[in-house]
Amino acid sequence: MAHLMEDEVFLAYSTYATIVILKMLLMAPMTAYFRITRGAFVNEEDVAGKSEEEKKKMLRLNPDVERVRRCHLNDLENIVPFVVVGLLYALTGPDLSSALLHFRVFAASRICHTIAYVGALPQPSRGLSCIVGWVVTSCMAYRVLSVTLHL
């Protein structure tokens, strides 16, 4: 384990994995912010103490809240595989420059995806940023399989 903490590729992986995980974790407070500012809740306990009329107004879906939730879901679908595949990739001993390129492009693609999604930017901005991240993860997975494949 001590050897890993000296490996530059592993340190780069740790840095960028932490960045995208933090970005993903920030989506939950962002969802809460949008729920509170839009007055849109889905659980009865979230509007406890309100009158029945207020509850009817507040227990609803809101397009802005749903947009943030979908962005968060997309993060879960893409960041979790990156973290797993990225770790395996880092353990295959790639060149530092190649690893940094993969990690940086993925992190940038997820940040761009969030800006495009939450900001409702026109397509293909969101789609391209998602595809770029997927391609990076796929390239790392290919490297892992090509180095370690033992069938």
Summary of the structure (lengths in Angstrom):
residues: 151
radius of gyration: 19.5
end to end distance: 27.5
largest distance: 64.1
contacts: 424
relative contact order: 0.14
helix: 79%
strand: 1%
